[in-house]
Amino acid sequence: MFHSRFFHQLLPGALVAALLTAVPGWADSEARIVRLSDAQGDVQIDRNTGQGYEKAFLNLPITQGVKIRTWESGRAELEFEDGSTLRVTPNTVIAVPELSLRDSGAKFSEVHLEEGTVYINFFGAAADEFDVMFAREKLVLKRATHVRIALGDADAAVAVFKGEVEVVTPNGPVEVAKGHSASFDLSGDKHSLANNVDADPNDSWDKQQGQYQQQYSDNSYSNYSPYAYGTSDLNYYGNCFSRPGYGMFWQPYFVGAGWDPWMDGAWAFSPGLGYGWVSAYPWGWTPYHYGSWTYLPLYGWVWQPGGAWVGSNAVPTSLGPPPGFAAPRVPSISSQKLIRVDRGPQPIQNGNKLKIVGNSAGLGVPRGSVRGLAQLSEEVEQKGFATTKVQAGSAASSGWHGGTNYGFSSGGAQGASSSHASAGHASAGGHH
C-alpha cells in the first residue's frame, strides 16, 4: 500500500512542513487544476480552447471554464485536491466556472449542473467551500457531505446520504438533513421535504466508486502532503519498495525493461499553460505532477516523490535514463488539439475475461475490478501474459485503445521515446 510513511521517510522535516502550508505551484493567479479521474463510455469535454467538445479521457486537467457532457453510456468523475469527488452519470452536462483559492488559502469550487444527475462526496477540509448551481438553486457545502442532485426540465431533487446541506433558493434557504431529500418545483419556486431518500439506478455505481476510494486511500496522507488525489490509484495499480542508497520508490505493476512512463498518453493544450503531458494510465496523475521518474538498473523506471507540485508538467522529469532513451518533447505545432501518443501494448478484454500483457502498466484494468494484481504481475513477468476475470459491473476507462481516433492528432513523432530493451528487469510485483 502507498502509505503516508512513504512520504515521511522520503521528505526531510522542513520540506514536509513547507508542503503542508504551500500554495500550489500553479496557483500564483489563484487558479487551480483538478483531475478528470475517470471517464467511461461516451464522455466529452469542452476544455475552453475554442475547439468545442472533444472525446474525454482520464487524467485530463480540469480548469476554470471546462464543461463535461455524458451521453447514454457515459460516466465521469472529477477528483479534487483533498480527494473529494464529483461523479457524473449518463445524459448529464456540467460546467466548472470557478476553481480558485481564497486569500486565506482555502479552496473554492463552483460547479453548474445544467442537466442530469451528479453525486458529490465532499470531504469538507477546513474553510474549503463547494457550491453547486442547478436552475435558480444553489447547494452550499462547507462540511463533509455525500449528496445526489438530479435536475430535470421542470423539477429537481436533492438527496443527502451523509452530513447536512443548505440549498439557497429564490424564496430563502432550505436545510436538508442526512437521510432526507428535497424536491423543487422550478416553475413555481416551491419545494417539499421528505424524511427518506428514494433509490436511483446510479446509486450502485456511486457506491462502488466510493468503496474503491475508501479501500485504497490512506487517510493520513494529508499529514505529509497537501494533496490526496490519485492516492487510491497508486495503491491499487502498483507498490513501493526500498533500494539501498536510493530510498523508497513506487512502480506500477506489469512493467519491464521495455516500458517507459510516456508510452501512452497525450499532449493536451490548456489556456494560459500551453501543452502538458496527460498520462493514459489509470494511476497516471500524481507521478506526472510531483516528484520525478528515475531509471534504476535491474528495476526499470520507478517514481520517487519530492519537490514542488506542478499543475502542468510541460516537460516530465526523468533522471538517469538508459542509453538510447529519447525524452518526450513538447509539441512545436500551434494547434490546440490533443496530440495522442500510443506506443504501449493494448489490453484485450473479451466479456468478463481480461488478458493482461507485459508493459501494459495497468492500462485497461478497471479500477478495483481485479484482485491480486501483484501476483498477476509476477505471472506476466514469467509468462508474458496473464488472464483473469473482471468483476461484474466494472468498465474500463474510455478514450484510449479501441481502434477509434476520436479526433486526436497523430503523436508518434511528437511524443515520448521509442521502446528500448535492457538487460535489467524486475516486475513491480516482486518489490514490497
Rosetta blueprint (number, residue, H / E / L):
1 M L
2 F L
3 H L
4 S H
5 R H
6 F H
7 F H
8 H H
9 Q H
10 L H
11 L L
12 P L
13 G H
14 A H
15 L H
16 V H
17 A H
18 A H
19 L H
20 L H
21 T H
22 A L
23 V L
24 P L
25 G L
26 W L
27 A H
28 D H
29 S H
30 E L
31 A E
32 R L
33 I L
34 V E
35 R E
36 L E
37 S E
38 D E
39 A E
40 Q E
41 G L
42 D L
43 V E
44 Q E
45 I E
46 D E
47 R L
48 N L
49 T L
50 G L
51 Q L
52 G L
53 Y E
54 E E
55 K E
56 A L
57 F L
58 L L
59 N L
60 L L
61 P E
62 I E
63 T L
64 Q L
65 G L
66 V E
67 K E
68 I E
69 R E
70 T E
71 W L
72 E L
73 S L
74 G L
75 R E
76 A E
77 E E
78 L E
79 E E
80 F L
81 E L
82 D L
83 G L
84 S L
85 T E
86 L E
87 R E
88 V E
89 T L
90 P L
91 N L
92 T L
93 V E
94 I E
95 A E
96 V E
97 P E
98 E E
99 L E
100 S E
101 L E
102 R L
103 D L
104 S L
105 G L
106 A L
107 K E
108 F E
109 S E
110 E E
111 V E
112 H E
113 L E
114 E E
115 E E
116 G E
117 T E
118 V E
119 Y E
120 I E
121 N E
122 F E
123 F L
124 G L
125 A L
126 A L
127 A L
128 D L
129 E E
130 F E
131 D E
132 V E
133 M E
134 F E
135 A L
136 R L
137 E E
138 K E
139 L E
140 V E
141 L E
142 K L
143 R L
144 A L
145 T E
146 H E
147 V E
148 R E
149 I E
150 A E
151 L E
152 G L
153 D L
154 A L
155 D E
156 A E
157 A E
158 V E
159 A E
160 V E
161 F E
162 K E
163 G L
164 E L
165 V E
166 E E
167 V E
168 V E
169 T E
170 P L
171 N L
172 G E
173 P E
174 V E
175 E E
176 V E
177 A L
178 K L
179 G L
180 H L
181 S E
182 A E
183 S E
184 F E
185 D E
186 L L
187 S L
188 G L
189 D L
190 K E
191 H E
192 S E
193 L E
194 A E
195 N L
196 N L
197 V L
198 D L
199 A L
200 D L
201 P L
202 N L
203 D H
204 S H
205 W H
206 D H
207 K H
208 Q H
209 Q H
210 G H
211 Q H
212 Y H
213 Q H
214 Q H
215 Q H
216 Y H
217 S L
218 D L
219 N H
220 S H
221 Y H
222 S H
223 N H
224 Y L
225 S L
226 P L
227 Y L
228 A L
229 Y L
230 G L
231 T H
232 S H
233 D H
234 L H
235 N H
236 Y H
237 Y H
238 G E
239 N E
240 C E
241 F E
242 S E
243 R E
244 P L
245 G L
246 Y L
247 G E
248 M E
249 F E
250 W E
251 Q E
252 P E
253 Y L
254 F L
255 V L
256 G L
257 A L
258 G L
259 W L
260 D L
261 P L
262 W L
263 M L
264 D E
265 G E
266 A E
267 W E
268 A E
269 F E
270 S E
271 P L
272 G L
273 L L
274 G E
275 Y E
276 G E
277 W E
278 V E
279 S E
280 A L
281 Y L
282 P L
283 W L
284 G L
285 W L
286 T H
287 P H
288 Y H
289 H L
290 Y L
291 G L
292 S E
293 W E
294 T E
295 Y E
296 L E
297 P L
298 L L
299 Y L
300 G E
301 W E
302 V E
303 W E
304 Q E
305 P L
306 G L
307 G L
308 A L
309 W L
310 V L
311 G L
312 S L
313 N L
314 A L
315 V L
316 P L
317 T L
318 S E
319 L E
320 G L
321 P L
322 P L
323 P L
324 G L
325 F L
326 A L
327 A L
328 P L
329 R L
330 V L
331 P L
332 S L
333 I L
334 S L
335 S L
336 Q L
337 K L
338 L L
339 I E
340 R E
341 V E
342 D E
343 R L
344 G L
345 P L
346 Q L
347 P L
348 I E
349 Q E
350 N E
351 G L
352 N L
353 K E
354 L E
355 K E
356 I E
357 V E
358 G L
359 N L
360 S L
361 A L
362 G L
363 L L
364 G L
365 V L
366 P L
367 R L
368 G L
369 S L
370 V L
371 R L
372 G L
373 L H
374 A H
375 Q H
376 L H
377 S H
378 E H
379 E H
380 V H
381 E H
382 Q H
383 K H
384 G L
385 F E
386 A E
387 T E
388 T E
389 K E
390 V L
391 Q L
392 A L
393 G L
394 S L
395 A L
396 A L
397 S L
398 S L
399 G L
400 W L
401 H L
402 G L
403 G L
404 T L
405 N L
406 Y L
407 G L
408 F L
409 S E
410 S E
411 G L
412 G L
413 A L
414 Q L
415 G L
416 A L
417 S L
418 S L
419 S L
420 H L
421 A L
422 S L
423 A L
424 G L
425 H L
426 A L
427 S L
428 A H
429 G H
430 G H
431 H L
432 H L
